[in-house]
Amino acid sequence: MFFKKKQTLPTGIDFIIVGLGNSGTKYEGTRHNAGFMAADCLAEKLGVRIDRIKFKSLVTSCTLGDKKVLLMKPSTYMNNSGVAVVEAMSFYKVPPENVIVVFDDISLDIGKMRIRRKGSDGGHNGIKNIIYLSGSDQFPRIKLGVGHKPEKWDLADWVLSRFSSEEYTVMEEAAKKACGALELMVSGETDKAMNLYNS
């Protein structure tokens, strides 16, 4: 008698990779969703879909290098991102040092990238909420430049504005670079990622 081996998702998670953004078609293609773009890019590269609902997020489990990774896009909206992230951290007992957050940064030009091992929220509400609820700022992060706010624009309006077609093309390239950086970072080569991709 033959038994079909049941496929199961990994129960142990080494790293959590979080792409920040706002859920819903209303927010697709906006500057604040740069983190979602990077997460989707990585999922596509790995041949997986971020389509399971867990931890108030859309998630998938995958392998990056030799590490088991939870890839997540919080559904809590940006300002409450920490609710989702901390829930996943607690469930898998993943320390802040192994939680990599990818998000938009208005202090960087379109498509520029900045990798940091840790740090303050820099005025970003999603990061601020993660630091507040986790009690730690020791998580590595990848900042994706979405362009400086024009003087006459309100900040909220700017981050929720859509990329032009030219800008979107540049951001797609930035998302691909973020994927390369993430692979190095989970392999313990953050310095190499910083040297290669910080711009």
C-alpha positions in Angstrom: 0.0 0.0 0.0 1.3 3.4 -1.0 1.0 6.5 1.2 1.2 9.9 -0.4 3.6 12.1 1.6 1.7 15.1 3.0 3.3 18.4 2.2 3.6 20.6 5.3 4.8 24.2 5.7 7.9 24.6 8.0 7.0 25.1 11.6 10.4 26.6 12.5 11.1 30.0 11.1 14.6 31.5 11.1 13.8 35.0 9.7 10.7 37.1 9.2 10.8 39.5 6.2 8.2 42.2 6.3 7.2 44.4 3.4 5.2 47.4 4.7 2.3 49.0 2.9 -1.5 49.5 2.9 -3.9 46.8 1.7 -6.5 47.3 -1.0 -6.6 48.3 -4.6 -7.0 51.9 -3.5 -3.3 51.9 -2.4 -1.7 49.9 -5.2 1.2 51.7 -6.9 1.5 54.3 -4.1 4.8 55.4 -2.6 3.8 54.0 0.8 3.6 50.5 -0.7 7.2 50.3 -1.8 7.7 47.5 0.9 4.8 45.5 -0.6 6.5 45.8 -4.0 9.7 44.3 -2.7 7.8 41.5 -0.9 5.9 40.7 -4.1 9.2 40.8 -6.1 10.8 38.3 -3.7 7.8 36.0 -3.8 7.9 36.0 -7.6 11.6 35.3 -7.6 11.1 32.3 -5.3 8.0 31.0 -7.1 5.6 31.4 -4.1 2.4 33.4 -3.5 1.8 35.6 -0.5 -1.8 34.5 -0.1 -2.3 32.9 3.3 -4.1 34.9 5.9 -2.3 34.8 9.3 -1.0 37.2 11.8 -3.3 39.9 10.5 -1.3 39.7 7.3 -0.9 38.0 4.0 1.9 35.5 4.4 3.8 32.7 2.9 6.6 30.4 4.1 9.7 30.0 1.9 13.3 29.1 1.9 15.9 31.8 1.1 19.4 30.4 0.9 19.3 27.8 3.6 17.0 29.7 5.9 13.3 29.2 6.6 11.6 32.5 6.1 8.1 33.9 6.8 7.4 36.5 4.1 4.6 38.9 5.2 2.6 41.9 4.1 0.6 43.3 7.1 -3.1 44.0 6.5 -3.3 46.3 9.5 -2.6 49.5 7.5 0.7 51.2 7.8 0.3 52.9 11.2 -0.5 49.6 13.0 2.1 47.4 11.3 3.6 46.5 14.6 0.4 44.6 15.6 1.0 42.1 12.8 4.8 41.9 13.1 4.9 41.3 16.9 2.2 38.6 16.6 4.4 36.7 14.1 7.5 37.3 16.2 5.9 36.0 19.3 4.4 32.9 17.6 7.7 31.8 16.0 9.9 33.2 18.8 12.0 35.2 16.3 14.3 37.8 17.8 14.3 41.4 16.5 17.7 40.9 14.9 16.1 38.3 12.5 13.2 40.5 11.5 14.0 42.4 8.3 11.6 45.3 7.4 11.4 46.8 3.9 9.7 50.2 3.6 9.5 53.5 1.8 11.7 56.5 2.6 10.9 60.0 1.5 14.4 61.3 2.4 15.9 59.2 -0.5 15.6 59.8 -4.2 13.4 57.5 -6.2 14.9 54.0 -6.4 17.8 54.6 -4.0 18.4 52.1 -1.3 19.7 52.2 2.3 20.3 49.2 4.5 20.6 49.6 8.2 21.2 47.0 11.0 19.0 48.9 13.5 17.9 52.4 14.3 15.2 54.9 15.1 11.9 55.2 13.3 13.1 58.3 11.2 9.6 59.6 11.4 8.1 56.6 9.6 4.8 55.6 11.3 5.0 51.9 10.4 8.5 51.6 11.9 7.5 53.7 14.8 4.6 51.3 15.6 6.9 48.2 15.3 9.5 49.7 17.6 6.8 50.7 20.1 5.0 47.3 20.2 8.1 45.1 20.0 10.0 47.2 22.5 13.1 47.1 20.3 14.7 49.0 17.5 17.3 46.3 16.8 15.7 45.0 13.6 17.5 45.4 10.3 15.7 47.3 7.6 15.9 48.2 3.9 14.7 51.7 3.0 13.5 52.2 -0.5 13.6 55.8 -1.7 10.3 57.1 -3.0 11.3 60.7 -3.7 11.4 63.8 -1.5 8.1 65.5 -0.7 7.5 68.6 -2.8 7.3 71.8 -0.6 3.6 72.4 -1.2 2.5 68.8 -0.7 1.0 67.5 2.5 3.1 64.5 3.8 0.1 62.1 3.9 -0.9 63.1 0.4 2.6 62.6 -0.9 3.2 59.1 0.5 -0.3 58.0 -0.8 0.3 59.4 -4.2 1.1 57.1 -7.1 4.4 56.7 -8.9 4.5 58.0 -12.5 5.2 55.2 -15.1 8.8 56.3 -15.2 9.2 56.2 -11.4 7.4 52.8 -11.2 10.0 51.3 -13.6 12.8 52.6 -11.4 11.1 51.2 -8.3 10.7 47.8 -9.9 14.5 47.8 -10.4 14.9 48.9 -6.7 12.7 46.0 -5.6 14.9 43.5 -7.5 17.9 44.9 -5.8 16.2 44.6 -2.4 15.6 40.9 -3.2 19.4 40.5 -3.7 20.1 42.3 -0.5 17.6 40.2 1.5 19.3 37.0 0.3 22.6 38.3 1.6 21.2 39.5 4.9 19.5 36.2 5.9 22.8 34.5 5.0 24.6 36.7 7.6 26.3 38.9 4.9 24.7 42.3 5.8 28.0 44.1 5.4 28.3 42.8 1.9 24.7 43.8 1.1 25.4 47.3 2.4 28.5 47.6 0.3 26.7 46.4 -2.8 23.4 48.2 -2.5 23.6 51.2 -0.3 23.3 54.3 -2.6 
